[in-house]
Amino acid sequence: MSGEASASARRITDALLEEHGRTYAAEAGIRLRDTPQPLYQLLVLSHLLSARIRASVAVAAARALFAHGMNTPRRMADATWQQRVDALGEGGYRRYDERTSTQLGEGAHLVLDAWKGDLRRLRAEADGDGDALRAGLQRVQGIGPAGSDIFVREVQDVWPEAGFRVGGKGLQGAERLGLPTSHGGLSELAGDRSRAAFAAALVRAALDREIVQSVGKAARARK
């Protein structure tokens, strides 16, 4: 980047982060750090966000599950199928609630069996290999390519070894905003700010054209 194009991209990035620079984990009330409970909560949120349902509903459903105590793999596994369904419904996650309840229970058991309830063990197994990390995540019921990409995107400030990730949806948001569509260019724009928050903001821009318009207006006002 250089000249006016660079200045314009930086204004857009600044406006985007100021208005929408918040991870989905933070929106769901997850204080993400490298400890077992918040990492598991992020896995649950990634599962919910990967379905064909509004992100706001997925976030509300995650909050409801956690509010009902299903915030660790052991507590998720010990909850009844109906308790999980009820919590999902409370969050408005009704279209896939029955299947998702089953998957959450099975997935919790796998996390307990494979990694003793601690996803840091999966991180150690992957040993800095992003593909290996995503493959390990996809062993969990309900976590497919989309879910694993969401997890890696949201965890990157805590687990930076996989590199800067915005995912396909984030690149779509960058294109709509007129930003670079390469990870290198976007990484340069992020600078030393939260890359997870920047990636989440780009995803929001892909999902909501009004965000693209409001950010563009705010960026122009910064000239």
Secondary structure as UniProt FT lines:
FT   HELIX           3..20
FT   HELIX           24..27
FT   TURN            28..29
FT   HELIX           36..49
FT   HELIX           55..67
FT   TURN            68..69
FT   HELIX           73..78
FT   HELIX           81..90
FT   TURN            91..92
FT   TURN            95..96
FT   HELIX           97..115
FT   TURN            116..117
FT   HELIX           120..126
FT   TURN            127..128
FT   HELIX           130..137
FT   TURN            138..139
FT   TURN            141..142
FT   HELIX           145..155
FT   TURN            156..158
FT   HELIX           160..162
FT   HELIX           167..177
FT   HELIX           183..190
FT   TURN            191..192
FT   HELIX           195..207
FT   HELIX           209..221
//
